[in-house]
């Protein structure tokens, strides 16, 4: 967690900063994926996107650029794959009765000028069609290696790994969100996964 996020968290815990002050009025949820290259490999211009394509929401495989709380803090975040339900790779750690695990593979690329140092799972969540939101949980799944709980990336470096969420079995999960700075940053990326 960077210094700004630690300061906000400490002030909140001490009761010196009301929760409403910690939440910036400039918050935004970005659902627009980064544009693909404007040229094809053979250097022929790509077709102009239609209005429908220009307004599409990000989905699995798309990348969204997000800024952190500090100047120069920026990530390109891609939801690479989704496994729903996800199978535990450990017989001792399984979802609670009536719940299932959902695995989301994230790729993080530091496109900023400052080092990234955070716990990505703290800023990730999924939501269902009813608007219920579910935080990440501890668990390893058979789909692949988990995202590290402490990721440190120099500018240009990348990280790849699975974050696991637990939701009721009957819940139709359709969105995944990610924000930098353990979820405290003003920008949140949102992908449709259902």
HELIX and SHEET records of a PDB file:
HELIX    1   1 UNK A    3  UNK A   14  1                                  12    
HELIX    2   2 UNK A   19  UNK A   22  1                                   4    
HELIX    3   3 UNK A   51  UNK A   54  1                                   4    
HELIX    4   4 UNK A  120  UNK A  123  5                                   4    
HELIX    5   5 UNK A  181  UNK A  183  5                                   3    
SHEET    1   A 9 UNK A  28  UNK A  30  0                                        
SHEET    2   A 9 UNK A 187  UNK A 192  1                                        
SHEET    3   A 9 UNK A 173  UNK A 179 -1                                        
SHEET    4   A 9 UNK A 124  UNK A 128 -1                                        
SHEET    5   A 9 UNK A 133  UNK A 137 -1                                        
SHEET    6   A 9 UNK A 158  UNK A 168 -1                                        
SHEET    7   A 9 UNK A  99  UNK A 110 -1                                        
SHEET    8   A 9 UNK A  74  UNK A  86 -1                                        
SHEET    9   A 9 UNK A  63  UNK A  67 -1                                        
SHEET    1   B 2 UNK A 116  UNK A 118  0                                        
SHEET    2   B 2 UNK A 151  UNK A 153 -1                                        
END                                                                             
